[in-house]
Amino acid sequence: MALNEQDIARIANLARLELSQDESERMLAQLNNFFGIVEKMQAVDTSGVSPLSHPVAAIQDIALRLRDDLVSETNNRDANMQNAPAAENGYFLVPKVIE
């Protein structure tokens, strides 16, 4: 997949960026280099390779130290809602930003 100048212009517009011609050309080259690396990685045959839970797991067995999933905080909703400029039914009220 290769991008062209129109793609860069569209991406910049969506990101609300104003790029000069030099910046646009540099961005085009960098993104196309990135996509080239991704294509090389996708070309590698990984069938039969199981995913690693940790990078070091390829070298030695690792036991992940995961904590128990227990509730450790009490419900402080009422105290937290005291700081809200506007609240209703236990929820923060915010201005509508999407039509």
Number of C-alpha atoms within 10 A of each C-alpha: 7 12 12 11 13 11 12 17 16 12 12 15 12 9 9 9 11 11 14 9 10 9 11 17 14 12 16 20 15 12 14 16 13 12 15 14 12 12 12 9 11 10 9 8 8 10 6 6 7 7 10 9 11 11 10 10 12 11 7 8 9 12 9 8 6 6 6 6 6 6 7 6 6 6 9 8 10 9 9 11 15 10 10 13 9 12 13 9 6 10 11 13 12 10 6 6 5 4 3
